[in-house]
Amino acid sequence: MSLVLSGQGEKTSPLLRVARKYSAYLSYPLAICGLLWLLALPLSSFSRRAYFSENAMMPGQVYTTFGTQSHMDAMDRVDAELKTKDQAQAVEAVFASIGLDTETQEFTYTKVPRIGKHAGTNVHGILRAPRSDSVEALVIAASWTTANNASNVNAVRLMAGLAQYASEQVYWARDIVFVVTDSGEQGIEEWLRAYQGLTTTSPLFVRSGIIQAALSLELPPAKRYTGLGLYFEGKGGQLANLDYVNMVQYVSRLERMPAYLHGLKDVPRRAHWWTKYTSATQLLLRQVRAQAFGLSTGIHAPFLRYRIDAITLAGLPQPDDPVSAVFAHGLFTDADVPAAPMQRQIGRTIEASFRSLNNLLEHFHQSFFFYMLPANQRYVSIGDYIPAAGLMIASLLLQAMHLWWMQGPDELRSDSPHTRITRINAYYALLRATLPSSVGIILRVHALGLVLLLIPQLIASSVLTDATTTAYLFTMALASISMVLHTSDIYWTRRIEWRQLKSIVSVYLAVVVACLSVMNFSLAVALFVVAGLPLVFTRVCRVDTRIRRALGVLMLVAVSPVCMMTLGMHVLGCSSNPFRVFLADFYRFGSLVYPLVCLVYWPVNLLCMIIVLIQ
């Protein structure tokens, strides 16, 4: 109540008086400072050198032995079996010949609601650890295609060799599960649901214990690889434990097959600071894109939803590699597989990684789960990047307080003690007249967003296709803008106080960004950029003419979800409409992007248009 009445001369705390005095001048600088803070994160002074918090792993303390003739023979058996059997039967036969407990899982799934069913097959084999009772397990996974839809048979071959190697050792303290799927992320998701006992449609009967960590392999067609790309982001912004990432990078360098974050190689130490800055910025943008929008970076992502630390290692072919330049989907010939030294180096990197994971005494917990990586072997902790979100939230809250105090006629903000009771009564009368209208328009706009959220899950399966998704988006956009113009010019302009409406929306968006920043910082920043910044600068100057109001609406249309998604098709590299991609991730993996677009981003954009149009 002190905050509400402070604008009408009520006695308040010194902090509120200072906020009231300077809130009009601090909101915009705070928003800009938050963005500048983000731009400073690539600087080397913001990051620290990576280190190990979990000493029990002892990375690089073993002598690796992968690459003997028996391991190569196991890899060749995959090629031999593929000539006479289909993929699932071939892998199952190879796993059984090695001595693994094998099982095949057949399942069906839908990519988006009510849009047909797709069939898939998973095959897994379990190597029982001789020194344990199957209480814990490690997982190596691979799909028949990479994230770029290239053939991934090289990874399946290498997995067979690793299974043969692991079966010859007696020091394993955890079971090792080898999983091969033909449906990418969805296949791993179905396998995990069955493994955890969350589904009864395609159950698993051959299981092991609690999965402690997972590693997925992607080796696109190539003769030679210059290194490995390391990917660690999940669909909902989850991240693998930093110790896991640091350990894999460390042992990969020892095996002379370095793992680079997102495939970006190191910048020379003596390079110009601007070269280092641009390289770090590029790497951070890739992480923000993957973490905020849940774009596919490997089949490790579903594991992170179940609190299983997982990463993907993807081979980086040489630029002049002849096989990589003209690769062919399907079966490989002996001349197409990587050279034996390449297979040995990658295999020993995975061997050293699993030897370190085998040493773990408990689940990863000592190092960071919230971080950003501006360069290989360097990190930015949550304490260094979260102040940027704090500045953005403070900008919204200060502007909300200022607008709440400034609503109504100037007579309500007089400091005369003789009219105090009259001002307070007039203030309450203003709230009774305008607050229901402001809340009503907010609810109506969010109801429109709820319709956008529910319609794709209710319409017929023949309607929502790749060709009609864009048309659907534009139809909803035109309907929304028509609603804004109708309510602003016909009815609501007579009852809504625009300062009050903007104040309520600012508080609402600040709460959403604050909650989101501790779960998915990248998504919170993206939401503030596309929705928070336009809200902060809405009606920053007078809009007393129709031309100015029209220009304001046009600028808001430029940052609307339709325009941003159209731009995102090129920036994010989506093969289909981003709206459909977000819908599929929400339906299959519970991603937050699609609900946020429908219930936060779109309504806030429409409310900004209403604020501009109110006279």
N, C-alpha and C positions, 0 to 999 in steps of 0.2 A: 504493500500500500504506500510505503514511503517513496518507492520508485515511481508509482503511478501519479502521486500527487505532488512530486517535487517540481513539476513544471508549473504548478499553480500557487507557488509561494509557500508550500508546506515546509516545515523545518526538516532538514535531512542531514545525513552524515557528510563530513567533509569530502569523502571520496565521491559521493553522488554529485556534490556541488561542482567538483573538478570535472567529473565526467560530463555533466550538463554543459559546462562552460566550453570544453574543448572537443566534445564528441563530433561537432560539425566539421572540424578541421582534421581529425585523426583518421576517419574512416577510409578515405581514399589513399593516403600515404601508407596505411597498414596493409591494404590490399596489394599495393605495388611492392612494398617491402617483402611480403610473402612470396611474390613471384621472383624478386631478386634473390631471395634466400635459396630458392630452387635453382636458379642459374649459377649460384656459387657452389653448389654441391660437387660439380666435376673438378673443382680446384683441389690440388693435392693437399692443401692445408686442412681440408675438411675430412679427409680419409686417413685411415691408419693401416699399418701393415698387418696382414692376417697372421693369426697364431692359432695354436691348438689349445683348447681348454680341456679336452678329454685325453689325458695322457695315457690311458689304458689302451688306446688303439695302436700305439707304437708303429706308426707308418714308416715304411721303408726299412724295417729291421729284419726282413726275411730275404732269402735267396730264392728268386723265382725260377721255376723249372718248366713252364708251359712251352710246348713246341716240339715235343718228341714225335717220333714216327707214329706211335699209337694215337696221338691226338690228331695228327693230320689224316690218319686213316678214318677216324670217326667223322671228320669233316667230309671226306670223300664219299662216305656211305650215304650222306644226305643226297648228294648228286645221283648216286646209283639208285636210291629208293625213289627219287622224284621222277625217274624215267618210266617207272612201271606203276606208280601209285599216285593218288592225289596228295595234296600238301599235308593234310591232317594225318592220313594213314602213314605217310612217309616219315614224318617226325615221330609219331608214336612207335613205329618200328625201330627207329634209331635209338630212341630212349630206352625201349625194352631190351635191345641188344646190349646196351651199356649196363643194365641192371637197375634202372630206376623204376619206382612205382608209378605207373602211367595211368592217365584217364583222359578221355575225350569229352568235352562239353559242347553240346549243340544248343543254340539259343536263337531267339528271334527278338528283334527290337525295332523301334520306330525312331526316325531321326527327328521329326517334329510331330506334335500331336495330330493324330488321325490322318497322317500322310503315309499310308502303306506300311508294310512290314518287311524287314530285311533279315535274312538268315546268316548266322555266323557260326564258326567252330573254333573252340579253344582246345589246345592240347598242353597238358602239363605233366612233368615228371619230377618226382621227389627223390632226392638222394638222402637217405637216412643217415644222420651223423652217428658214427660209432661211439662217440663219447657223450651222448646225451639221450634223453628219452622223448625227443620230438616236442619239447615245450616251446622252443623258439625256432624261427626260420629266417632265411634270407632268400630273396627272389631275384632272378635274372629273367627279364622279359624281352620279347622282340615281336614285332609284327611283320607280316609278309610285305608290307609297303612302308615307306618312310613317311614323314610328315609332309613331304613334297610329292607324294604319290609315285616315287621311284621304287624300283625293286629293292627289297631288303634281304634277299636270299643270302648275301654274304654274312649278315648278322646271325641268321639261323644256322649257317654252317659253323660259324665260330662258336655258337652256343653248344653245338654238339661236341666240338673239341673240348670246350671247357667242362662239359658234363663228364667226358671221358677222363680228363685230368683230375677232376674232383673225386671221381670214384676210386682213383688209385691212391688217395691220401687217407691217413687215419687220424689226423689232428683236428678234424672239424668238430666244433662244439655246438653247432646249430645245423639243422637240416637246410639243404639248398633246394629251392624250387625253381625249375626251369619252365617258363610259360611261353607259348607261341600262339599268337592269335592272327586271324585274317580280317579283323574288323577294327583295328587301330584302338583308339581310346575307348570306344564303346565296348569292344571285346574285353579289354582289361576291366572296365567297370562291371560288366556282367560276371566276369570271373571273380572279382573281389566280392560282389554281392553274394554270390554262391558260397565263396570261401568263408565269409563271415556269417553265413546262415541267414541272410536277409531276404532270400528268395526261395520259393519252392517250385518254380516252373522248370528250372534247369539246375538241380542241386549237384553238389560235388560229394563224392564218397571217399575219395583218396585225399586226405588232408594232412597238414602238419600243424605246428603250433603257431603262436603269435608271431606275425611278421615284424621284424625289427627294422629292416631297411630293404630297399629295392633299387635295382639298376636296370635301365632299359638300353638296348643297343640299336643303333641305326648306322648301317654301313652301305651307302649308296654305291652303285656300280662304279668301280675304279680299280686301276692297277696299283696305284700308290696314293697314300694319304699324307698330307703335310702335318696333320695333327688331328685333334678331336675337338668338337664343339660341345660345350657343357651347358645344359639347360636345367633349370631348377625351380621354375615357377609352376604353380598349380592353377586350376580353373578359377578358384575363388580368391586368388591372391595369396594362397598359402605358399610358404617357402620351406625348402629343406633346411635342416639344421646347418649352420655355417661350418661347423667342424667337419661335416660330411663333404661339403664342397671343397674346403681347404685340403682335406686328406686326399681326395681324388686328384686335385691339381698337383699336389706334392709328389705322389707316387708316379703320376704320369710323366712328370719331368725327369724323374729318376730312370724311367724306362725309355726316355728319348722319344716319347710320343705325347707331347704336351697337350693338355686339355685347356682350351681357351673359352672364356665365357662368351656364349652366343657366337662362337666361331671367330671372334675378333682378336687378332694377334696383338702382342705387346708392342708399344711404341718404344723406340730406343731411349735409353736413359738420358742421353745428351740432346734429345730432340727439343725444339723450341717449345716454350710453355703453351703457345697457342695450339701447336700440334697435339700436345698432350690433352689440352682442354677439349678440343673438338673430338678426339678419340673417346675420351671419357663421357662426353655428352652423347655421342652416338650409342655407346654401350648402355648408358642409363635410359635413353629413350627406348631402346629395344626392351629393356626390362619393364619399363612403365607400360609399354604397349602389351606385352605378354601378361603382366600381372593385373592390369586394370581391365582389359577386355577379354581375358581368358583365351587368347589365340593359341592354337595348337603348336606346341614346341616339342612334343614327344609323348609317348604313352606312359610316362611316369606320372602325369598329372592326376589321374584318378587315385593313385596311392595316397597322395597328400590329403585327400578328402577324409581318409580313414586314419589320420595321424601316423602315417608310415612315411618316414623320410625317404625320398626317392629322387633320382636325377636321371637324365638321359645323356648318353655319350654318342655323338654322331660323328662319323668320319668326314674329314674335309679333304676332298680329292684335290690333287695337284691341278693348277689351272690348265696345263697342257696335257692332261691325262687323256689318251685316245678313247678309252672305254667310257669315261665320264662325259666326253664330248658327244658321243653318239651311242648312248646306252640303249639297250632294248629291254622292254618289260618281258618278264617271263623267266624261263629257265636259262641258266648260264652254262656256257661251255667251260672246259678246263682253262681255256685261254683268257676267260673273262674274270676269273677270281683274282683277288689281290695276291701280290707276290708273297712268298713264304715269310720273308723277314717282316713284312707289314703285319701279317696275321700273328706272328710271334710277338711283336711289340705290343699290339693291341691286346692280345690275350694275356700277356704278362702284366699289363696295366690293370686289367680286371682281376687277375689273380692276386696282385698285391693289394688291391682295394678290398677284396673279400677276405684276405688274410687279416687285414686291419679290422674289418667289421667283425670277424670271428673272435677278435680279442676283446670286444666290448663286454663290460660287466653288467651293463644295464642300458636302457633306452637312451638315445641322445637327449641330453637335457642341459648340459653345462654351457653351451655356446648360444649364440643369438638365433632367434627365430624371426626377428624383424630387422632387416638390414637392406642396404643397397650397395651394389658392387660397381664402383666407377672404373676399376681396372683389375686386371688379373692380380690376385694375391693382395688386394687392398679392399677395405670395406668402410662403409659409413653406417654407424650404429643409429638406432632409433632416437637416441638422445640428441643427435646432431641434425636430423632432418625433420623431426616432428615439430620444432618451433615454426616452420613454414606454415603448417596447418593451423597452428595456434594464431599466427598473425592473420590468416584469412578469416578464421572464425571470429576473432576480435573485431575485424573490419565490419562484418555483418552485424554483430551485436551492438557496436557503438552507433552504427547508422540506425539500427532499429530503435535504440533509446532516444537518439536525437529526433527522429521522426515522430515518435510517440509523444515527446514533450512539445513538439511544434504543431501538432494537429489542432484543428479548430481555428477560430478567429484570433486576432492578436490580443483582444481584450482578456482572453483567458490566461495570458502570460504576464499580466501586470504584477508588480511587486508591492502594490499598495496594500497595507494591512487592513484598510477600512472596507475593502470589497472582497475580502478573503472568502467569506461564506457564500457570497453571491457567485464568485468564480467557481468554487467547488460544485455548487449546485448546477451551474451552467455546464460544467465539465461532465458531470454525471448525465445530464440531459443529452449532451452530445454523444456520449457512449451508448446510451439507450437507443438513440436514433440511428447511429451509423454502424455499431458493432455487429448487430445481427445481419446487416447487409454484407459487411465484409466477410464474415464467417460463411454466410450463405454462398457467395460467389466462389470462395475457396473450395467449399464442399462440392459445388457443381463442376468446377474445373477438374477436381480430382475424381469425380464420378466419371467424367469423360476419359480420364486416364485409366480407370478401372475397366471401362468398356474395352479400351485398347488392349489391356492385359488379358481379358477373358475371351475376346472374339476369336483369336487364332485357335483356341482350344475347343471351340464350339462349332465352328463352321465345317462344311463338308470337306472331305479329303481331296476333292478335285479342284478346290478353289485356291488354296494357298500354295502356289508353286513359285519357282524362281521367277517366272515371267510376270506373275501378277503381284508379287510382293511389293515392288516399287509402286505399282498402281494403287495398291491398298494403302501404302504410306501417304501418297499424295492425296488420296480421297480423305483420309483422316485429317490431314493437314488443312485442306480446304474447309472441311466441316468445322474444325476447331477455330480457324480464323473467322469464319462466318458467325460462329457463336460469339466470339469476342466482339466483333463489330456490332452484332445485334444487341447484346447485353449492355455494351458501353453506350451506344447512341440512343437506345430506346428506354431503358429502365434503370439500370444500375448507376448511371452517371449522376442521377439526382439524389442518390442516397449514400454513395460510398465516399468516404474521406480517403483520398489516395495515400496520404501519409500514414494513416492507420493501416491500410491494406498492405502497403510496402513494409511497414514495421513488422506486422505479423508474419508475412512471408519470409522476411529476413531472419527472424528468430527460428522459424521452422527449418529453413535451409541450413542455418548454423548448427542446429541440433543434429541434422542428418549428416553433415560433413564431419562434425566432431565424433559421432559414433562410428562413422565409416573409416575415419583416419587411423583408428587403432586396430581395425581389422584388415583394411586394404588401402594403404596410404596412396598408392598410385591412382586407384579409382576415386578416392576422395579429392585428389588434386584435379583429376579430369572433370569431375562433377563441378568443382568450384570454377574452373576455367570456362566451361560452356554454359553454366547456369548462374553461378555466384557473381562472376564479374559483370555480366549484363545486368543483373539485378542491382549491384552496387551503383552502377553508372546510369541506371534508368532515371530519367527526369533530373539529371544532374544540372540541367539548365532549364529555363522556362520553355514550355511547349504551348504557347498561347495562340498559335496559328495552326491552321489545318496542314500547311506544308511541313511545319516542324513535327507535328504528330505523325504525318505520313512517313517522314524520314526516320523517325524513331521506330515505327512499326517495321519498316523495311530492314533496318539494322537488326532488329530482333528476329525477323524472318531469316536473315543471313546466318544467325547462330542457332536456329531452330533444329530439332532432331532430324528433320528431313534433309536439310542442307548439310548438316554435319555427317549424317550417314552416307549421303551421296559422296561427300569428300572422303569419308573414311574408306570407301571401296578402293580408292587409289592409295591413300596413305597407309592403311592397315594391310593392304595386299590381300583383301578378301576375294575369293573366287566367285562368291555369290553375294547377295545383298546382306549388309551387316545386320539388318533387322532380322532376317531369317537365321543368321548365325547366332545372334544373341538368344533368339527364341529357342533354337535347338539346344544350346548350352544350358538354358534355364530348365528346359524340359528333361534333359538327360542327366545333367550334373549339378543342378541347383544353383547355377550362376546368378549373381545379383544384378548383372548389367541390365537385363531385360526389365525386371520390376522397377529398377531405378529410372529407366527411360520413361516407362509408362506412368509411374506414380510420383516422380519427383521432377525430372528434367522437363518433360513436356508440360505438366501443369505450371511450373514456375515460369517457363517461357510464355505461356498464355497469359498468366497473371501479370507479367511485365508489360505485355501488350495492352491489357486493360488499364494498368496504371498510367501508361502513356496517353491513352485515349480519354481518360477522365478529365473533364474540364474543371 
